[in-house]
Amino acid sequence: MAHAVSFPSRTPSEHRDLAFWMKRTLEELAELRSNPTADTVHDIRVALRRCRSVAAAIQEIDPHPDWQEMRDCARKLFPGNDGMVETASSRT
């Protein structure tokens, strides 16, 4: 038996692509440098994780080595970033 399914007639107004998350990462990095709190560390880690996730998805379609390099750079940006959370938290 067939069922009628309705789809939204308009696309969501917000589209968060790789460029959005890369810009957000830079903004969060600037905030981290001026205000190193646990919340700021969390925000930059989320932005970096989302950049890496988008790059991984694109890498499935476009296997160019630059995508892996971008993911590696994001990972290397904060080596051992778990210690950063403790450091930032102890400052607050």
C-alpha positions in Angstrom: 0.0 0.0 0.0 1.4 3.4 -0.9 1.4 6.3 1.5 1.6 10.0 0.7 4.6 11.6 2.3 5.0 15.4 2.3 8.4 17.0 2.1 9.2 20.5 3.3 8.6 23.0 0.5 11.6 25.1 1.4 15.1 24.4 2.4 16.4 25.3 5.9 17.6 28.9 6.1 20.9 27.8 7.7 23.4 25.8 5.8 26.5 25.0 7.8 29.2 23.8 5.4 32.9 23.4 5.7 33.5 27.1 5.2 31.1 28.0 8.0 32.9 25.6 10.5 36.4 26.7 9.4 35.4 30.4 10.0 33.9 29.4 13.3 37.1 27.6 14.3 39.1 30.8 13.7 36.6 32.9 15.7 36.7 30.4 18.6 40.6 30.4 18.5 40.6 34.2 18.8 38.2 33.9 21.7 40.3 31.2 23.3 43.4 33.3 23.1 41.7 36.2 24.9 39.5 34.3 27.2 40.8 30.8 28.0 37.8 29.2 29.9 36.5 25.7 29.8 33.5 26.8 27.7 35.8 28.4 25.1 37.9 25.3 24.9 34.8 23.2 24.5 33.5 25.5 21.7 36.8 25.3 19.7 36.9 21.5 20.1 33.4 21.3 18.8 34.1 23.5 15.8 37.3 21.5 15.0 35.4 18.2 15.3 32.8 19.4 12.9 35.4 20.6 10.4 37.0 17.1 10.5 33.6 15.4 10.1 32.7 17.5 7.0 36.2 16.8 5.5 35.8 13.1 6.2 32.4 13.1 4.4 33.8 15.0 1.4 36.8 12.7 1.3 34.4 9.8 0.7 33.4 11.5 -2.6 36.7 13.2 -3.5 39.7 11.1 -2.4 42.2 13.9 -2.9 45.0 13.7 -0.3 44.4 17.4 0.7 41.2 16.3 2.6 43.2 14.0 4.8 45.9 16.7 5.3 43.2 19.1 6.4 41.8 16.6 8.9 45.3 15.9 10.2 46.0 19.6 10.6 42.8 20.0 12.7 43.9 17.1 14.9 47.4 18.5 15.3 46.2 22.0 16.2 45.8 21.1 19.8 47.9 18.0 20.6 46.8 16.6 23.9 43.9 19.0 24.1 42.4 17.1 27.1 45.0 18.8 29.2 43.9 22.1 27.9 40.5 21.6 29.4 42.0 21.0 32.8 44.3 24.1 32.5 41.5 26.3 31.3 39.2 25.1 34.1 41.8 25.7 36.7 42.1 29.4 35.6 38.4 30.1 36.2 
